[in-house]
Amino acid sequence: MANTWVDSTAAGFGQWADGRDDDTADAQGVRLLLELADEELGLRGPEDLDAGALRGLLLEVFPAAVVADADEVPAIVATVRHLIAFLAERGVADGAALTAELGRLEPEFAAAVEAADSTERRAAAEVLTGLMRDDGVDPADPAAAERWLAAFDALPEQERFERTDAYLRQVEQLAVPPVRLAPEAELAAAARASGLTAQARALAAWTGERAVTEYDELTGADAAAAAADLGIATPRAEGDPAEQADLPEIDRLWWAAVEADVIAVTGRRARPGGALADLDGGADADVLHVWLRLFDAAAVPEHAADDGLDAVELVQNELTGVLIHLYEQDAPAPAAELGDALLEHIGDGYEVSDARALEGAVRDALRLEIADLLAWGVVREGAGDGLELTPLGVWGVRELLRADGFAAPLVGELAGASAADLVAGLAWHRADTAGEEIDGWLARHAAKDAAADLLEVMRSGGPGARNLAAGVLGRIGDEAAPVVRAAAGEPLCRPYAALWLTAHGHDGFALSRDEYLWVFVDTLAGMLETAEPDAAVRAALAGVPADADPAAMVSDIWRADHPGTTEVLDALGAHHPDREIAKAARTAAYKARSAQGPAGGS
């Protein structure tokens, strides 16, 4: 339920507007402003709406919380003027001071709404474009796009929401961290030297002109002869082969070579395919194209159905998950870790009758797959007993991910981006690439301009965006001091600006205890946006100074004037490693909810 002061003030404004017979007095707009002032700024009544609160409401809260067109700004400003006039007449606000402040704020407010509007429109356009593509519509075809938009607009609002929500969830799942790519010449050299290339080339040469079965494959006898003549081990085979499929290693290589046109099959005869020449003497791009087709077909061989798969087929079906796991890691992953992740995924996705027996078979099958990936030049042994993708493996896996609709960015792509896009992109970066991305961005932006843009992100973004923007700001030199100093009086920028100024040797900006607590809450709230609560709590606690009193800090957090206070205390109560401090956090969360009153718990 809404706070009493919001209800009473909104009702009073409605009566005031009716008495004035003024059609431009927007009662619903006033209620929205009051609710934002209550929920986001923590105002306890209309008398708290002073010049500072008005600045925070219009420049920070409103653009982040409300989707508004830039051409609506005059009407919104008029609504604020009506609210000020009403409060002044009731004697609960300084009308002259607020009106003067509104005049000063109007240009900044217009710019903030326009920036948020542009970002919102761009995001909406990206979503609609993605939905079109999912429906098989080419967004570049104006007529087809217009027909699709008309049909989408005609859907019930709930269905449009559900489709959009499902798409956004899918996009979030189909995103991987940025990576660096080796130069094309280096990748092509690795592809030419790949064991997969060598095996495919050798099988094509061995096949020559040969009759094949009605299923366009070798006979069992020929498959066995190929394995023997080419020295290809067949540890997955069981017994004498009656058909090619009984030798999984040959079967997999055969179909990969056919898919890549290294071997051509027509009229029940096989012969070297047109792509063999590209492998033998093609340009770098041609070699990589053929190698990628080989890798794509070999990485996940076709199986008729999921039902009745043995452990070898099961692991091959899930090998892309193993490759993605390696792609996303910032350090080599031990084979045992890969096996654990694979088994967990299999347990979630398949009916398993004998988990213990399956575990051993799956780990054995995974060892065979890893041996193939090593031989193909896709994986290499890293530090300790860990495994990592080779540069060729990174390139190949990224190409497969992109073909499947994943967002797979490259390090350095954000160098020319806006500060808002940089911060949004950094959320996907690993620790080992974020610094490089930030350095590239800073090299393209003047220090003062970069600082101003980052501070604007702090004003308009949530905790996660503020954390990342502050991290980037921390890498800017002292030439940005005038810009940062100017922002030190703004509520959402003040703590981070003070930290920056203090770090750069400027006196008089030490954080108060309340500000320190606010920064801690903001930091953990930002981490909770993208990380599991236990991981977020561990990371936040790692940044607490060694001389801090954690018990006292947790006990005082409930007083922090931050909308994420209760969420942060709930996370600390559930995941703080010290049981007594966790208990104190739960008690503090109760106090925070009590202090918020009915509106905070609604």
ZADREN-357436 format. One record per residue (C-alpha): x, y, z; residue in three letters. Coordinates in steps of 0.1 Angstrom, whole numbers, always signed. Layout:
// ZADREN-357436
{site {X Y Z} 'ALA'}
...
//
This chain:
// ZADREN-357436
{site {+0 +0 +0} 'MET'}
{site {+12 +35 -7} 'ALA'}
{site {+26 +58 +20} 'ASN'}
{site {-1 +80 +38} 'THR'}
{site {+17 +112 +30} 'TRP'}
{site {+18 +104 -7} 'VAL'}
{site {-19 +96 -7} 'ASP'}
{site {-29 +127 +13} 'SER'}
{site {-7 +150 -8} 'THR'}
{site {-19 +136 -41} 'ALA'}
{site {-56 +139 -29} 'ALA'}
{site {-50 +174 -18} 'GLY'}
{site {-34 +183 -51} 'PHE'}
{site {-64 +168 -70} 'GLY'}
{site {-88 +190 -51} 'GLN'}
{site {-65 +220 -56} 'TRP'}
{site {-64 +214 -93} 'ALA'}
{site {-102 +209 -96} 'ASP'}
{site {-107 +243 -78} 'GLY'}
{site {-84 +260 -103} 'ARG'}
{site {-103 +245 -133} 'ASP'}
{site {-69 +240 -149} 'ASP'}
{site {-68 +212 -175} 'ASP'}
{site {-30 +212 -176} 'THR'}
{site {-27 +202 -139} 'ALA'}
{site {-18 +165 -142} 'ASP'}
{site {-29 +147 -110} 'ALA'}
{site {-15 +113 -120} 'GLN'}
{site {+18 +129 -130} 'GLY'}
{site {+20 +145 -95} 'VAL'}
{site {+13 +112 -78} 'ARG'}
{site {+41 +95 -98} 'LEU'}
{site {+65 +122 -88} 'LEU'}
{site {+55 +119 -51} 'LEU'}
{site {+58 +81 -52} 'GLU'}
{site {+93 +84 -67} 'LEU'}
{site {+103 +110 -40} 'ALA'}
{site {+90 +86 -14} 'ASP'}
{site {+104 +53 -27} 'GLU'}
{site {+137 +64 -43} 'GLU'}
{site {+147 +95 -23} 'LEU'}
{site {+132 +85 +10} 'GLY'}
{site {+113 +117 +16} 'LEU'}
{site {+91 +115 +46} 'ARG'}
{site {+66 +143 +36} 'GLY'}
{site {+61 +171 +12} 'PRO'}
{site {+81 +195 +34} 'GLU'}
{site {+112 +175 +26} 'ASP'}
{site {+111 +185 -11} 'LEU'}
{site {+138 +211 -11} 'ASP'}
{site {+161 +222 -39} 'ALA'}
{site {+185 +192 -34} 'GLY'}
{site {+157 +167 -34} 'ALA'}
{site {+142 +183 -65} 'LEU'}
{site {+176 +180 -83} 'ARG'}
{site {+179 +143 -73} 'GLY'}
{site {+143 +136 -84} 'LEU'}
{site {+146 +152 -118} 'LEU'}
{site {+182 +144 -128} 'LEU'}
{site {+187 +110 -112} 'GLU'}
{site {+155 +92 -102} 'VAL'}
{site {+131 +102 -129} 'PHE'}
{site {+152 +94 -160} 'PRO'}
{site {+162 +60 -146} 'ALA'}
{site {+127 +50 -135} 'ALA'}
{site {+103 +65 -161} 'VAL'}
{site {+102 +58 -198} 'VAL'}
{site {+94 +93 -213} 'ALA'}
{site {+98 +108 -248} 'ASP'}
{site {+120 +138 -251} 'ALA'}
{site {+90 +159 -264} 'ASP'}
{site {+72 +152 -231} 'GLU'}
{site {+97 +173 -211} 'VAL'}
{site {+77 +206 -212} 'PRO'}
{site {+46 +188 -199} 'ALA'}
{site {+66 +171 -171} 'ILE'}
{site {+82 +204 -161} 'VAL'}
{site {+47 +220 -161} 'ALA'}
{site {+35 +193 -137} 'THR'}
{site {+64 +200 -114} 'VAL'}
{site {+56 +237 -114} 'ARG'}
{site {+20 +229 -105} 'HIS'}
{site {+32 +207 -76} 'LEU'}
{site {+55 +235 -64} 'ILE'}
{site {+27 +260 -66} 'ALA'}
{site {+4 +237 -46} 'PHE'}
{site {+29 +230 -19} 'LEU'}
{site {+38 +267 -16} 'ALA'}
{site {+1 +277 -12} 'GLU'}
{site {-1 +251 +16} 'ARG'}
{site {+29 +266 +33} 'GLY'}
{site {+50 +234 +32} 'VAL'}
{site {+76 +244 +6} 'ALA'}
{site {+96 +274 -4} 'ASP'}
{site {+79 +281 -37} 'GLY'}
{site {+104 +308 -49} 'ALA'}
{site {+135 +287 -42} 'ALA'}
{site {+120 +256 -58} 'LEU'}
{site {+108 +275 -89} 'THR'}
{site {+143 +290 -93} 'ALA'}
{site {+159 +256 -90} 'GLU'}
{site {+135 +242 -115} 'LEU'}
{site {+145 +269 -140} 'GLY'}
{site {+181 +260 -135} 'ARG'}
{site {+174 +222 -138} 'LEU'}
{site {+152 +223 -169} 'GLU'}
{site {+180 +221 -195} 'PRO'}
{site {+198 +193 -176} 'GLU'}
{site {+165 +175 -171} 'PHE'}
{site {+157 +177 -208} 'ALA'}
{site {+191 +163 -217} 'ALA'}
{site {+188 +135 -191} 'ALA'}
{site {+154 +125 -205} 'VAL'}
{site {+166 +127 -241} 'GLU'}
{site {+196 +105 -232} 'ALA'}
{site {+174 +79 -214} 'ALA'}
{site {+149 +81 -242} 'ASP'}
{site {+176 +74 -269} 'SER'}
{site {+189 +45 -248} 'THR'}
{site {+154 +31 -243} 'GLU'}
{site {+145 +34 -280} 'ARG'}
{site {+178 +18 -290} 'ARG'}
{site {+172 -11 -266} 'ALA'}
{site {+136 -15 -277} 'ALA'}
{site {+147 -15 -314} 'ALA'}
{site {+173 -42 -306} 'GLU'}
{site {+147 -64 -289} 'VAL'}
{site {+122 -60 -318} 'LEU'}
{site {+149 -68 -343} 'THR'}
{site {+158 -99 -324} 'GLY'}
{site {+122 -110 -322} 'LEU'}
{site {+118 -105 -359} 'MET'}
{site {+148 -127 -366} 'ARG'}
{site {+135 -154 -343} 'ASP'}
{site {+103 -154 -364} 'ASP'}
{site {+123 -157 -396} 'GLY'}
{site {+117 -121 -407} 'VAL'}
{site {+146 -100 -422} 'ASP'}
{site {+146 -66 -404} 'PRO'}
{site {+163 -52 -435} 'ALA'}
{site {+132 -59 -456} 'ASP'}
{site {+110 -28 -449} 'PRO'}
{site {+78 -44 -461} 'ALA'}
{site {+83 -76 -441} 'ALA'}
{site {+94 -57 -410} 'ALA'}
{site {+63 -34 -412} 'GLU'}
{site {+39 -64 -415} 'ARG'}
{site {+56 -81 -385} 'TRP'}
{site {+54 -49 -364} 'LEU'}
{site {+17 -46 -372} 'ALA'}
{site {+10 -82 -362} 'ALA'}
{site {+31 -78 -330} 'PHE'}
{site {+13 -46 -321} 'ASP'}
{site {-20 -64 -325} 'ALA'}
{site {-11 -90 -299} 'LEU'}
{site {-26 -87 -264} 'PRO'}
{site {-4 -66 -241} 'GLU'}
{site {+3 -96 -219} 'GLN'}
{site {+15 -117 -248} 'GLU'}
{site {+38 -90 -261} 'ARG'}
{site {+53 -87 -226} 'PHE'}
{site {+58 -125 -223} 'GLU'}
{site {+75 -127 -257} 'ARG'}
{site {+97 -98 -249} 'THR'}
{site {+106 -112 -215} 'ASP'}
{site {+114 -146 -229} 'ALA'}
{site {+136 -130 -255} 'TYR'}
{site {+155 -110 -230} 'LEU'}
{site {+160 -140 -208} 'ARG'}
{site {+173 -159 -238} 'GLN'}
{site {+197 -131 -247} 'VAL'}
{site {+211 -130 -212} 'GLU'}
{site {+217 -168 -214} 'GLN'}
{site {+232 -165 -249} 'LEU'}
{site {+261 -142 -238} 'ALA'}
{site {+297 -151 -232} 'VAL'}
{site {+326 -131 -220} 'PRO'}
{site {+347 -111 -245} 'PRO'}
{site {+379 -128 -258} 'VAL'}
{site {+410 -118 -278} 'ARG'}
{site {+415 -134 -312} 'LEU'}
{site {+449 -143 -327} 'ALA'}
{site {+457 -128 -361} 'PRO'}
{site {+442 -146 -391} 'GLU'}
{site {+475 -158 -404} 'ALA'}
{site {+484 -174 -371} 'GLU'}
{site {+449 -191 -369} 'LEU'}
{site {+453 -204 -404} 'ALA'}
{site {+487 -218 -397} 'ALA'}
{site {+473 -236 -367} 'ALA'}
{site {+444 -249 -388} 'ALA'}
{site {+468 -263 -414} 'ARG'}
{site {+488 -280 -386} 'ALA'}
{site {+457 -293 -368} 'SER'}
{site {+454 -330 -362} 'GLY'}
{site {+418 -328 -374} 'LEU'}
{site {+430 -313 -408} 'THR'}
{site {+456 -340 -411} 'ALA'}
{site {+432 -368 -404} 'GLN'}
{site {+406 -355 -428} 'ALA'}
{site {+432 -350 -455} 'ARG'}
{site {+446 -385 -450} 'ALA'}
{site {+411 -401 -450} 'LEU'}
{site {+403 -383 -483} 'ALA'}
{site {+435 -395 -499} 'ALA'}
{site {+430 -431 -486} 'TRP'}
{site {+394 -431 -499} 'THR'}
{site {+404 -421 -534} 'GLY'}
{site {+376 -434 -557} 'GLU'}
{site {+357 -458 -536} 'ARG'}
{site {+322 -474 -536} 'ALA'}
{site {+301 -467 -505} 'VAL'}
{site {+270 -481 -490} 'THR'}
{site {+234 -470 -497} 'GLU'}
{site {+239 -447 -467} 'TYR'}
{site {+268 -429 -483} 'ASP'}
{site {+294 -443 -459} 'GLU'}
{site {+321 -469 -458} 'LEU'}
{site {+314 -506 -452} 'THR'}
{site {+325 -520 -419} 'GLY'}
{site {+354 -537 -435} 'ALA'}
{site {+366 -505 -453} 'ASP'}
{site {+362 -485 -421} 'ALA'}
{site {+384 -510 -402} 'ALA'}
{site {+409 -509 -430} 'ALA'}
{site {+410 -471 -430} 'ALA'}
{site {+416 -471 -392} 'ALA'}
{site {+445 -496 -396} 'ALA'}
{site {+461 -480 -426} 'ASP'}
{site {+459 -445 -412} 'LEU'}
{site {+470 -454 -377} 'GLY'}
{site {+438 -440 -361} 'ILE'}
{site {+431 -456 -327} 'ALA'}
{site {+396 -467 -321} 'THR'}
{site {+392 -470 -283} 'PRO'}
{site {+354 -464 -286} 'ARG'}
{site {+349 -495 -308} 'ALA'}
{site {+333 -527 -295} 'GLU'}
{site {+339 -560 -314} 'GLY'}
{site {+343 -565 -351} 'ASP'}
{site {+327 -537 -371} 'PRO'}
{site {+296 -547 -391} 'ALA'}
{site {+292 -511 -404} 'GLU'}
{site {+310 -478 -402} 'GLN'}
{site {+291 -466 -371} 'ALA'}
{site {+307 -495 -352} 'ASP'}
{site {+340 -476 -354} 'LEU'}
{site {+329 -442 -339} 'PRO'}
{site {+363 -425 -346} 'GLU'}
{site {+361 -433 -383} 'ILE'}
{site {+324 -426 -384} 'ASP'}
{site {+329 -392 -369} 'ARG'}
{site {+358 -383 -391} 'LEU'}
{site {+341 -395 -423} 'TRP'}
{site {+310 -374 -418} 'TRP'}
{site {+330 -344 -408} 'ALA'}
{site {+350 -347 -440} 'ALA'}
{site {+318 -351 -460} 'VAL'}
{site {+301 -321 -444} 'GLU'}
{site {+332 -300 -451} 'ALA'}
{site {+334 -312 -487} 'ASP'}
{site {+368 -327 -481} 'VAL'}
{site {+352 -359 -493} 'ILE'}
{site {+324 -358 -519} 'ALA'}
{site {+298 -386 -521} 'VAL'}
{site {+276 -389 -552} 'THR'}
{site {+260 -419 -569} 'GLY'}
{site {+272 -443 -541} 'ARG'}
{site {+308 -434 -549} 'ARG'}
{site {+332 -413 -528} 'ALA'}
{site {+361 -392 -540} 'ARG'}
{site {+381 -362 -528} 'PRO'}
{site {+359 -331 -525} 'GLY'}
{site {+364 -296 -537} 'GLY'}
{site {+375 -283 -503} 'ALA'}
{site {+405 -305 -502} 'LEU'}
{site {+424 -281 -525} 'ALA'}
{site {+416 -253 -500} 'ASP'}
{site {+432 -273 -472} 'LEU'}
{site {+462 -281 -493} 'ASP'}
{site {+470 -247 -507} 'GLY'}
{site {+441 -222 -501} 'GLY'}
{site {+443 -188 -487} 'ALA'}
{site {+441 -182 -450} 'ASP'}
{site {+404 -174 -450} 'ALA'}
{site {+396 -205 -471} 'ASP'}
{site {+416 -228 -449} 'VAL'}
{site {+398 -215 -418} 'LEU'}
{site {+364 -219 -435} 'HIS'}
{site {+371 -256 -442} 'VAL'}
{site {+386 -262 -408} 'TRP'}
{site {+356 -247 -391} 'LEU'}
{site {+332 -269 -411} 'ARG'}
{site {+353 -299 -401} 'LEU'}
{site {+353 -289 -364} 'PHE'}
{site {+316 -281 -364} 'ASP'}
{site {+307 -315 -377} 'ALA'}
{site {+332 -334 -356} 'ALA'}
{site {+326 -316 -323} 'ALA'}
{site {+290 -329 -321} 'VAL'}
{site {+283 -359 -343} 'PRO'}
{site {+247 -365 -353} 'GLU'}
{site {+228 -390 -332} 'HIS'}
{site {+194 -403 -340} 'ALA'}
{site {+178 -394 -306} 'ALA'}
{site {+186 -387 -270} 'ASP'}
{site {+168 -419 -259} 'ASP'}
{site {+191 -448 -254} 'GLY'}
{site {+224 -430 -259} 'LEU'}
{site {+254 -447 -245} 'ASP'}
{site {+280 -427 -225} 'ALA'}
{site {+301 -419 -255} 'VAL'}
{site {+272 -405 -275} 'GLU'}
{site {+259 -387 -244} 'LEU'}
{site {+292 -369 -239} 'VAL'}
{site {+295 -361 -275} 'GLN'}
{site {+260 -346 -275} 'ASN'}
{site {+271 -323 -245} 'GLU'}
{site {+306 -315 -258} 'LEU'}
{site {+296 -280 -268} 'THR'}
{site {+288 -273 -231} 'GLY'}
{site {+324 -284 -222} 'VAL'}
{site {+338 -261 -249} 'LEU'}
{site {+317 -232 -236} 'ILE'}
{site {+329 -239 -201} 'HIS'}
{site {+365 -236 -213} 'LEU'}
{site {+357 -205 -233} 'TYR'}
{site {+342 -187 -203} 'GLU'}
{site {+371 -196 -179} 'GLN'}
{site {+398 -171 -172} 'ASP'}
{site {+422 -198 -160} 'ALA'}
{site {+429 -234 -171} 'PRO'}
{site {+402 -259 -159} 'ALA'}
{site {+412 -293 -145} 'PRO'}
{site {+397 -323 -163} 'ALA'}
{site {+380 -333 -130} 'ALA'}
{site {+362 -299 -129} 'GLU'}
{site {+350 -303 -165} 'LEU'}
{site {+337 -338 -155} 'GLY'}
{site {+319 -324 -125} 'ASP'}
{site {+302 -297 -146} 'ALA'}
{site {+293 -322 -173} 'LEU'}
{site {+278 -347 -148} 'LEU'}
{site {+257 -320 -132} 'GLU'}
{site {+243 -309 -165} 'HIS'}
{site {+235 -345 -175} 'ILE'}
{site {+218 -350 -142} 'GLY'}
{site {+196 -320 -148} 'ASP'}
{site {+188 -328 -184} 'GLY'}
{site {+185 -366 -186} 'TYR'}
{site {+167 -395 -169} 'GLU'}
{site {+195 -413 -150} 'VAL'}
{site {+188 -447 -135} 'SER'}
{site {+222 -456 -122} 'ASP'}
{site {+241 -424 -114} 'ALA'}
{site {+272 -442 -100} 'ARG'}
{site {+277 -464 -131} 'ALA'}
{site {+270 -435 -154} 'LEU'}
{site {+296 -413 -137} 'GLU'}
{site {+325 -436 -144} 'GLY'}
{site {+314 -441 -180} 'ALA'}
{site {+310 -404 -186} 'VAL'}
{site {+344 -395 -171} 'ARG'}
{site {+360 -422 -193} 'ASP'}
{site {+342 -409 -224} 'ALA'}
{site {+352 -373 -215} 'LEU'}
{site {+388 -384 -213} 'ARG'}
{site {+385 -397 -249} 'LEU'}
{site {+369 -364 -261} 'GLU'}
{site {+397 -344 -244} 'ILE'}
{site {+423 -365 -261} 'ALA'}
{site {+407 -358 -295} 'ASP'}
{site {+405 -320 -288} 'LEU'}
{site {+441 -320 -278} 'LEU'}
{site {+450 -339 -310} 'ALA'}
{site {+429 -315 -331} 'TRP'}
{site {+447 -285 -317} 'GLY'}
{site {+415 -271 -301} 'VAL'}
{site {+426 -276 -265} 'VAL'}
{site {+460 -275 -248} 'ARG'}
{site {+474 -282 -214} 'GLU'}
{site {+477 -251 -193} 'GLY'}
{site {+491 -244 -159} 'ALA'}
{site {+491 -273 -134} 'GLY'}
{site {+468 -300 -146} 'ASP'}
{site {+444 -275 -162} 'GLY'}
{site {+431 -274 -198} 'LEU'}
{site {+424 -244 -219} 'GLU'}
{site {+414 -235 -255} 'LEU'}
{site {+442 -228 -279} 'THR'}
{site {+439 -196 -300} 'PRO'}
{site {+424 -217 -328} 'LEU'}
{site {+400 -233 -303} 'GLY'}
{site {+389 -199 -291} 'VAL'}
{site {+383 -187 -326} 'TRP'}
{site {+364 -219 -336} 'GLY'}
{site {+342 -220 -305} 'VAL'}
{site {+334 -183 -309} 'ARG'}
{site {+323 -189 -345} 'GLU'}
{site {+301 -218 -335} 'LEU'}
{site {+286 -197 -307} 'LEU'}
{site {+279 -168 -330} 'ARG'}
{site {+262 -192 -354} 'ALA'}
{site {+239 -203 -326} 'ASP'}
{site {+229 -167 -318} 'GLY'}
{site {+253 -160 -289} 'PHE'}
{site {+266 -126 -282} 'ALA'}
{site {+303 -132 -283} 'ALA'}
{site {+321 -98 -281} 'PRO'}
{site {+358 -92 -286} 'LEU'}
{site {+381 -73 -263} 'VAL'}
{site {+386 -38 -277} 'GLY'}
{site {+352 -34 -293} 'GLU'}
{site {+341 -8 -267} 'LEU'}
{site {+369 +16 -274} 'ALA'}
{site {+347 +40 -293} 'GLY'}
{site {+315 +34 -272} 'ALA'}
{site {+296 +58 -250} 'SER'}
{site {+303 +56 -213} 'ALA'}
{site {+269 +40 -207} 'ALA'}
{site {+277 +13 -233} 'ASP'}
{site {+311 +8 -220} 'LEU'}
{site {+298 +2 -185} 'VAL'}
{site {+270 -21 -198} 'ALA'}
{site {+297 -41 -218} 'GLY'}
{site {+321 -43 -189} 'LEU'}
{site {+294 -64 -170} 'ALA'}
{site {+303 -93 -193} 'TRP'}
{site {+341 -89 -190} 'HIS'}
{site {+363 -112 -170} 'ARG'}
{site {+389 -96 -147} 'ALA'}
{site {+417 -104 -171} 'ASP'}
{site {+401 -85 -200} 'THR'}
{site {+383 -56 -183} 'ALA'}
{site {+414 -36 -177} 'GLY'}
{site {+425 -38 -213} 'GLU'}
{site {+390 -28 -224} 'GLU'}
{site {+390 +3 -201} 'ILE'}
{site {+425 +13 -212} 'ASP'}
{site {+414 +12 -248} 'GLY'}
{site {+383 +33 -240} 'TRP'}
{site {+403 +59 -220} 'LEU'}
{site {+428 +62 -248} 'ALA'}
{site {+400 +74 -271} 'ARG'}
{site {+384 +99 -247} 'HIS'}
{site {+397 +131 -232} 'ALA'}
{site {+401 +128 -194} 'ALA'}
{site {+375 +155 -185} 'LYS'}
{site {+350 +143 -210} 'ASP'}
{site {+354 +107 -199} 'ALA'}
{site {+350 +117 -162} 'ALA'}
{site {+319 +138 -170} 'ALA'}
{site {+303 +109 -190} 'ASP'}
{site {+310 +84 -162} 'LEU'}
{site {+295 +107 -136} 'LEU'}
{site {+264 +109 -157} 'GLU'}
{site {+262 +71 -157} 'VAL'}
{site {+264 +72 -119} 'MET'}
{site {+235 +97 -118} 'ARG'}
{site {+212 +77 -141} 'SER'}
{site {+223 +41 -135} 'GLY'}
{site {+217 +15 -108} 'GLY'}
{site {+243 +3 -82} 'PRO'}
{site {+260 -21 -107} 'GLY'}
{site {+265 +7 -132} 'ALA'}
{site {+278 +31 -105} 'ARG'}
{site {+303 +5 -93} 'ASN'}
{site {+317 -1 -128} 'LEU'}
{site {+317 +36 -137} 'ALA'}
{site {+336 +43 -104} 'ALA'}
{site {+361 +17 -113} 'GLY'}
{site {+367 +33 -147} 'VAL'}
{site {+368 +67 -131} 'LEU'}
{site {+395 +55 -108} 'GLY'}
{site {+419 +50 -138} 'ARG'}
{site {+416 +86 -149} 'ILE'}
{site {+444 +111 -139} 'GLY'}
{site {+441 +142 -118} 'ASP'}
{site {+434 +164 -149} 'GLU'}
{site {+397 +154 -144} 'ALA'}
{site {+397 +169 -108} 'ALA'}
{site {+375 +200 -117} 'PRO'}
{site {+348 +177 -132} 'VAL'}
{site {+349 +153 -103} 'VAL'}
{site {+350 +181 -77} 'ARG'}
{site {+319 +197 -93} 'ALA'}
{site {+300 +164 -88} 'ALA'}
{site {+310 +160 -52} 'ALA'}
{site {+278 +177 -40} 'GLY'}
{site {+254 +154 -58} 'GLU'}
{site {+239 +125 -37} 'PRO'}
{site {+246 +96 -60} 'LEU'}
{site {+280 +109 -71} 'CYS'}
{site {+293 +123 -39} 'ARG'}
{site {+307 +92 -22} 'PRO'}
{site {+325 +80 -53} 'TYR'}
{site {+337 +115 -62} 'ALA'}
{site {+350 +119 -26} 'ALA'}
{site {+369 +86 -28} 'LEU'}
{site {+385 +96 -61} 'TRP'}
{site {+394 +131 -49} 'LEU'}
{site {+410 +117 -17} 'THR'}
{site {+429 +91 -37} 'ALA'}
{site {+443 +119 -59} 'HIS'}
{site {+455 +139 -28} 'GLY'}
{site {+427 +164 -25} 'HIS'}
{site {+419 +173 +11} 'ASP'}
{site {+385 +177 +27} 'GLY'}
{site {+367 +149 +10} 'PHE'}
{site {+371 +120 +35} 'ALA'}
{site {+340 +98 +37} 'LEU'}
{site {+318 +100 +67} 'SER'}
{site {+308 +68 +84} 'ARG'}
{site {+273 +70 +69} 'ASP'}
{site {+288 +76 +34} 'GLU'}
{site {+311 +46 +39} 'TYR'}
{site {+282 +24 +48} 'LEU'}
{site {+263 +37 +17} 'TRP'}
{site {+291 +28 -6} 'VAL'}
{site {+293 -7 +9} 'PHE'}
{site {+256 -11 +4} 'VAL'}
{site {+258 +3 -31} 'ASP'}
{site {+287 -20 -39} 'THR'}
{site {+271 -52 -27} 'LEU'}
{site {+237 -42 -42} 'ALA'}
{site {+255 -38 -76} 'GLY'}
{site {+272 -72 -72} 'MET'}
{site {+238 -88 -64} 'LEU'}
{site {+225 -77 -98} 'GLU'}
{site {+247 -102 -116} 'THR'}
{site {+262 -126 -91} 'ALA'}
{site {+247 -153 -68} 'GLU'}
{site {+243 -139 -33} 'PRO'}
{site {+270 -160 -17} 'ASP'}
{site {+295 -150 -43} 'ALA'}
{site {+285 -114 -41} 'ALA'}
{site {+289 -113 -3} 'VAL'}
{site {+323 -129 -5} 'ARG'}
{site {+335 -104 -30} 'ALA'}
{site {+321 -74 -11} 'ALA'}
{site {+336 -85 +22} 'LEU'}
{site {+370 -89 +5} 'ALA'}
{site {+370 -52 -2} 'GLY'}
{site {+364 -42 +34} 'VAL'}
{site {+394 -26 +51} 'PRO'}
{site {+412 -48 +75} 'ALA'}
{site {+408 -24 +104} 'ASP'}
{site {+370 -22 +100} 'ALA'}
{site {+347 -36 +127} 'ASP'}
{site {+325 -59 +106} 'PRO'}
{site {+300 -65 +134} 'ALA'}
{site {+295 -28 +141} 'ALA'}
{site {+293 -21 +104} 'MET'}
{site {+266 -47 +98} 'VAL'}
{site {+247 -35 +128} 'SER'}
{site {+246 +1 +114} 'ASP'}
{site {+239 -7 +78} 'ILE'}
{site {+201 -5 +83} 'TRP'}
{site {+204 +32 +87} 'ARG'}
{site {+220 +36 +53} 'ALA'}
{site {+197 +58 +31} 'ASP'}
{site {+198 +34 +1} 'HIS'}
{site {+170 +16 -16} 'PRO'}
{site {+190 -17 -16} 'GLY'}
{site {+196 -17 +21} 'THR'}
{site {+172 -45 +30} 'THR'}
{site {+183 -67 +0} 'GLU'}
{site {+219 -63 +11} 'VAL'}
{site {+212 -71 +47} 'LEU'}
{site {+192 -102 +36} 'ASP'}
{site {+222 -114 +16} 'ALA'}
{site {+246 -108 +45} 'LEU'}
{site {+222 -125 +69} 'GLY'}
{site {+220 -156 +47} 'ALA'}
{site {+257 -158 +35} 'HIS'}
{site {+280 -140 +59} 'HIS'}
{site {+306 -166 +71} 'PRO'}
{site {+305 -154 +107} 'ASP'}
{site {+273 -167 +123} 'ARG'}
{site {+270 -140 +148} 'GLU'}
{site {+274 -113 +122} 'ILE'}
{site {+249 -131 +100} 'ALA'}
{site {+225 -130 +129} 'LYS'}
{site {+231 -93 +134} 'ALA'}
{site {+225 -87 +97} 'ALA'}
{site {+191 -104 +100} 'ARG'}
{site {+182 -83 +129} 'THR'}
{site {+193 -51 +110} 'ALA'}
{site {+172 -62 +80} 'ALA'}
{site {+142 -63 +103} 'TYR'}
{site {+150 -28 +116} 'LYS'}
{site {+154 -15 +80} 'ALA'}
{site {+120 -28 +70} 'ARG'}
{site {+104 -13 +101} 'SER'}
{site {+121 +21 +93} 'ALA'}
{site {+107 +20 +58} 'GLN'}
{site {+71 +16 +70} 'GLY'}
{site {+43 +1 +50} 'PRO'}
{site {+55 +15 +17} 'ALA'}
{site {+89 -2 +20} 'GLY'}
{site {+73 -35 +26} 'GLY'}
{site {+47 -33 -2} 'SER'}
//
